Amino acid sequence: MAKRKDGTNKDRMRRATEVVLAGRNPSEQYGFVNTPIYRGSTVLSPTVADYVGKKGRYVYGRRGTPTTEALAQAISKLEGSAGTTLVSSGLSAITTALMSVVRSGDHVLVADTVYGPTRHFCDTLLSGFGADVAYYDPLIGAKIADLFRPNTRAVFLESPGSLSFEVQDVPAIAEVAQARGAAVLMDNTWATPLFFRAHDFGVDLSIQAGTKYLGGHADANLGTISTTAKYWPQVKETVGSLGLNPGPEDAFLMLRGLRTLSVRLDRHMESGLKVAHWLESRPEVLRVLHPALPSHPQHALWKRDFTGACGLFSVVLKPKPQTAVNAFIDALELFGIGASWGGYESLVIPFDCKSVRTATTWNPGGPTVRLHVGLEDPEDLIADLEQGLQRLATA
């Protein structure tokens, strides 16, 4: 185990130190602290033997550059994985991970609360390739064993659930799946490996949309797939066969964003909880869907497994016509109306899960909106929400 000059172990650093050091080697960059952007396709070999034997550290730009290698190594360090592959978006990471472990005739179990585009892929391309996709209640826990078939090859989790924030019992589900030889995949974008190290809880393929918190500035797209040793060869092969790779600028921006990930997540959590607690006290609010709140139905599970929460959560308003909800959202000045999240800016969108649930029923009791609390002062965000709720009451 490598030692630093102060005698401490590099492999046992706390998270804030890891995000600064992981994947960074200034000695290879002439002393510059950041790995620069390497743009290129062709990599020259000194001899025919080197070319034919692929003896170089890099053989072709699509297969990796110093920039992408630095990012992959950093993510592997944070995830505690055998290896990490990089693709162009979070959705690409999800679809590629599934294609790596699922074949025609296989049965796949998918949480009913997954990200909408994940569900669309499962219902269209994955099913079209001959896979049998079935959705399960995210609160099923170890009882998922009742849904397994002899040909069940994979279980796909997302915890907390997209939009509605149900927390799954990941260790219980993973134990059942692994006992039956099925791969466990998880979209871990909400928590990142800083707040939930998925591999420590039995997940084989941990997926992140680096577009969100890893980049942190709403200006780049990238996805990561971190795997255990068992699945690393086949995921790497799938990514190579499909010719997937991220743009060099995006990889560089992810590395830059990574260095402040710890402090940003802490601020998102602190501000998000402050806003969430305030919303719980409002007469216009029926309930707040935030796993770190004691009022959340699966708060005990979140507290057991997670070490933190990000700035993304949802709010169920008391019954109002959609025109009033729209007036509330339109009145907000500090919350932009837009997809994605994880950047420095606060966002809001309305949503309704009724049309995308088959194993569960979505009946929250009122209209719902999702908030992303950014890095603005939370008091200003609360003031903005207050004037917006006044508009809701009078609309």
MARLODREN-17515 format. One record per residue (C-alpha): residue in one letter; x, y, z. Coordinates in steps of 0.2 Angstrom, whole numbers, padded with zeros to 4 digits, always signed. Example, Ala and Ser with C-alpha at 12.3 -4.5 7.8 and 13.67 -1.06 7.14 Angstrom:
<recs>
A+0062-0022+0039 S+0068-0005+0036 
</recs>
This chain:
<recs>
M+0000+0000+0000 A+0007+0017-0005 K+0013+0029+0008 R+0012+0048+0007 K+0026+0059+0013 D+0016+0062+0029 G+0016+0043+0032 T-0003+0041+0029 N-0010+0028+0017 K-0016+0034+0000 D-0029+0020+0000 R-0037+0025+0016 M-0041+0043+0013 R-0057+0051+0018 R-0069+0056+0004 A-0065+0074+0003 T-0046+0070+0000 E-0050+0056-0012 V-0060+0067-0024 V-0045+0079-0025 L-0031+0065-0027 A-0040+0051-0037 G-0034+0049-0055 R-0022+0063-0054 N-0003+0061-0057 P+0005+0078-0060 S+0022+0069-0063 E+0016+0063-0079 Q+0010+0080-0085 Y+0026+0089-0082 G+0020+0095-0065 F+0004+0102-0070 V-0009+0097-0058 N-0023+0094-0070 T-0023+0081-0084 P-0025+0091-0100 I-0037+0088-0114 Y-0030+0075-0127 R-0039+0076-0143 G-0035+0063-0156 S-0039+0047-0165 T-0022+0040-0172 V-0009+0034-0160 L+0008+0031-0168 S+0018+0015-0164 P+0037+0015-0165 T+0038-0002-0173 V+0028-0014-0183 A+0029-0027-0168 D+0022-0014-0156 Y+0008-0010-0168 V+0003-0028-0171 G+0005-0033-0153 K-0004-0017-0147 K+0010-0014-0135 G+0007+0004-0132 R-0002+0011-0117 Y-0014+0019-0130 V-0018+0011-0146 Y-0032+0022-0153 G-0041+0037-0147 R-0058+0029-0145 R-0050+0016-0134 G-0044+0029-0122 T-0033+0044-0119 P-0024+0051-0104 T-0039+0062-0101 T-0052+0048-0101 E-0040+0036-0092 A-0038+0049-0078 L-0056+0050-0076 A-0060+0032-0076 Q-0046+0028-0063 A-0053+0042-0052 I-0071+0035-0053 S-0065+0017-0050 K-0056+0024-0034 L-0072+0032-0028 E-0083+0017-0032 G-0071+0004-0026 S-0073-0005-0042 A-0062-0017-0053 G-0064-0005-0067 T-0074+0009-0075 T-0080+0013-0093 L-0085+0030-0099 V-0099+0033-0112 S-0107+0049-0119 S-0122+0051-0107 G-0130+0044-0091 L-0143+0035-0102 S-0130+0028-0113 A-0122+0021-0097 I-0139+0013-0092 T-0142+0005-0109 T-0124-0001-0112 A-0124-0009-0094 L-0140-0018-0098 M-0134-0024-0115 S-0118-0030-0107 V-0127-0043-0096 V-0144-0047-0104 R-0146-0058-0120 S-0161-0064-0130 G-0172-0075-0119 D-0167-0068-0103 H-0179-0062-0089 V-0175-0045-0082 L-0182-0037-0066 V-0183-0018-0066 A-0189-0007-0052 D-0206+0001-0056 T-0199+0018-0051 V-0184+0020-0063 Y-0179+0035-0074 G-0192+0037-0088 P-0179+0034-0102 T-0173+0018-0094 R-0191+0011-0094 H-0193+0017-0112 F-0177+0007-0117 C-0183-0008-0108 D-0200-0008-0116 T-0193-0005-0134 L-0176-0010-0139 L-0172-0022-0125 S-0188-0031-0127 G-0186-0030-0146 F-0170-0039-0144 G-0179-0053-0136 A-0177-0050-0117 D-0192-0052-0106 V-0194-0037-0095 A-0204-0036-0079 Y-0207-0022-0067 Y-0207-0024-0048 D-0212-0014-0033 P-0197-0005-0026 L-0202-0009-0008 I-0202-0028-0011 G-0185-0031-0003 A-0181-0049-0001 K-0198-0055-0007 I-0191-0051-0024 A-0186-0069-0024 D-0204-0074-0028 L-0202-0065-0045 F-0187-0074-0050 R-0187-0087-0064 P-0174-0099-0070 N-0169-0087-0084 T-0169-0071-0073 R-0152-0064-0077 A-0152-0046-0071 V-0160-0035-0058 F-0160-0016-0061 L-0162-0004-0046 E-0163+0015-0044 S-0163+0021-0026 P-0171+0033-0022 G-0183+0031-0036 S-0184+0043-0050 L-0197+0057-0046 S-0205+0048-0032 F-0190+0044-0021 E-0194+0027-0014 V-0178+0019-0005 Q-0175+0001-0009 D-0167-0012+0002 V-0152-0014-0009 P-0143-0027+0001 A-0158-0038+0003 I-0162-0038-0016 A-0144-0040-0020 E-0142-0055-0009 V-0157-0064-0017 A-0150-0060-0035 Q-0132-0065-0032 A-0138-0081-0024 R-0147-0085-0041 G-0133-0079-0052 A-0141-0064-0058 A-0132-0047-0061 V-0137-0032-0050 L-0137-0016-0059 M-0140+0001-0050 D-0142+0019-0056 N-0133+0028-0042 T-0134+0045-0049 W-0144+0053-0034 A-0131+0048-0021 T-0115+0046-0030 P-0102+0035-0023 L-0098+0048-0010 F-0115+0045-0001 F-0118+0027-0006 R-0104+0015-0012 A-0115+0003-0022 H-0102-0011-0023 D-0101-0012-0004 F-0120-0016-0004 G-0119-0030-0017 V-0121-0020-0033 D-0111-0028-0048 L-0113-0013-0060 S-0114+0004-0053 I-0120+0018-0065 Q-0119+0036-0064 A-0125+0051-0075 G-0109+0061-0073 T-0119+0075-0082 K-0127+0078-0065 Y-0116+0080-0049 L-0100+0074-0056 G-0099+0088-0069 G-0109+0100-0057 H-0110+0115-0069 A-0124+0110-0082 D-0112+0111-0096 A-0106+0093-0100 N-0113+0075-0104 L-0105+0059-0098 G-0110+0042-0091 T-0100+0030-0080 I-0101+0011-0078 S-0091+0004-0063 T-0091-0015-0061 T-0085-0029-0050 A-0071-0040-0056 K-0084-0053-0062 Y-0092-0041-0075 W-0078-0030-0079 P-0072-0040-0095 Q-0089-0041-0103 V-0094-0023-0100 K-0077-0017-0107 E-0080-0028-0122 T-0098-0021-0125 V-0092-0003-0124 G-0078-0007-0136 S-0089-0017-0148 L-0101-0003-0149 G-0088+0010-0151 L-0093+0021-0137 N-0082+0035-0129 P-0085+0052-0122 G-0079+0068-0130 P-0062+0074-0123 E-0069+0091-0117 D-0083+0082-0107 A-0071+0070-0099 F-0060+0085-0094 L-0075+0095-0087 M-0079+0079-0077 L-0062+0078-0070 R-0063+0097-0065 G-0080+0095-0057 L-0074+0080-0048 R-0062+0090-0038 T-0076+0100-0029 L-0089+0086-0028 S-0087+0084-0010 V-0090+0102-0005 R-0104+0104-0017 L-0113+0089-0012 D-0112+0094+0006 R-0119+0111+0002 H-0133+0104-0009 M-0138+0092+0006 E-0138+0106+0019 S-0147+0118+0008 G-0159+0105+0002 L-0164+0099+0019 K-0167+0117+0025 V-0178+0120+0010 A-0187+0103+0013 H-0190+0106+0031 W-0197+0124+0028 L-0209+0116+0014 E-0215+0103+0027 S-0221+0118+0038 R-0231+0126+0024 P-0250+0124+0023 E-0250+0122+0004 V-0239+0106+0005 L-0247+0089+0008 R-0230+0081+0011 V-0211+0082+0005 L-0203+0066-0003 H-0186+0068+0004 P-0177+0052+0010 A-0167+0061+0023 L-0183+0068+0032 P-0189+0058+0047 S-0206+0059+0039 H-0201+0049+0024 P-0208+0031+0024 Q-0191+0023+0021 H-0181+0035+0031 A-0174+0021+0042 L-0167+0012+0026 W-0159+0028+0020 K-0151+0031+0037 R-0145+0014+0038 D-0136+0013+0020 F-0133+0031+0015 T-0121+0044+0022 G-0129+0059+0014 A-0142+0066+0003 C-0141+0077-0012 G-0152+0092-0017 L-0165+0083-0027 F-0182+0079-0020 S-0201+0081-0023 V-0216+0090-0016 V-0234+0084-0015 L-0245+0100-0015 K-0263+0100-0008 P-0276+0098-0021 K-0276+0112-0033 P-0280+0114-0052 Q-0265+0112-0063 T-0267+0130-0069 A-0263+0135-0051 V-0248+0124-0050 N-0242+0131-0067 A-0244+0149-0060 F-0234+0144-0044 I-0220+0137-0055 D-0220+0152-0067 A-0219+0164-0053 L-0203+0157-0047 E-0188+0168-0051 L-0173+0157-0044 F-0179+0140-0050 G-0177+0137-0068 I-0189+0126-0077 G-0179+0112-0085 A-0174+0094-0086 S-0158+0087-0078 W-0151+0092-0061 G-0135+0091-0051 G-0128+0108-0057 Y-0125+0124-0047 E-0142+0131-0051 S-0159+0127-0044 L-0173+0119-0055 V-0191+0114-0054 I-0203+0104-0065 P-0220+0097-0063 F-0223+0078-0065 D-0236+0064-0064 C-0230+0046-0063 K-0247+0038-0066 S-0244+0034-0084 V-0227+0025-0081 R-0231+0013-0067 T-0237-0005-0069 A-0232-0014-0054 T-0237+0000-0042 T-0250+0013-0041 W-0246+0032-0041 N-0259+0041-0031 P-0250+0055-0021 G-0265+0065-0016 G-0261+0081-0025 P-0251+0088-0039 T-0232+0085-0038 V-0217+0095-0042 R-0198+0090-0042 L-0186+0103-0035 H-0167+0103-0037 V-0159+0114-0023 G-0143+0122-0030 L-0129+0132-0023 E-0139+0148-0020 D-0142+0155-0003 P-0156+0144+0004 E-0164+0159+0012 D-0166+0167-0005 L-0173+0151-0012 I-0186+0150+0003 A-0191+0168-0001 D-0194+0164-0019 L-0204+0148-0015 E-0214+0158-0002 Q-0219+0171-0015 G-0223+0157-0028 L-0234+0148-0015 Q-0243+0164-0012 R-0247+0164-0031 L-0253+0146-0030 A-0265+0151-0016 T-0273+0165-0026 A-0272+0158-0043 
</recs>
